[in-house]
Amino acid sequence: MSHYREIKKATAEVVAVRLVKKTSTTRAHAAISDVIVANPTLTYQQIADLLRCSRWLVYTVAVEFNIRRPRGAGTTAHRRKSVNGGL
């Protein structure tokens, strides 16, 4: 799993500074959304720690891509509930 800075650097293009920033940011946000969807048991803070970015950025990307998760999806109580069949 790459860090946010590496994702942005890998998706950058050398065209025009403004276009590059917008393109690389869009691609980086898409990559973050993929991580959020692929890891429903991780909290936004844990995802931010993995990607070395802020929790705010992870939350903002989730809102941007309309990613909805149950409240407390990354908590141990939620994981315990889903593993034990709702007991």
Secondary structure, 3 states (H helix, E strand, C coil): CCCHHHHHHHHCCCCCHHHHHHHHHHHHHHHHHHHHHHCCCCCHHHHHHHHCCCHHHHHHHHHHCCCCCCCCCCCHHHHHHHHCCCC
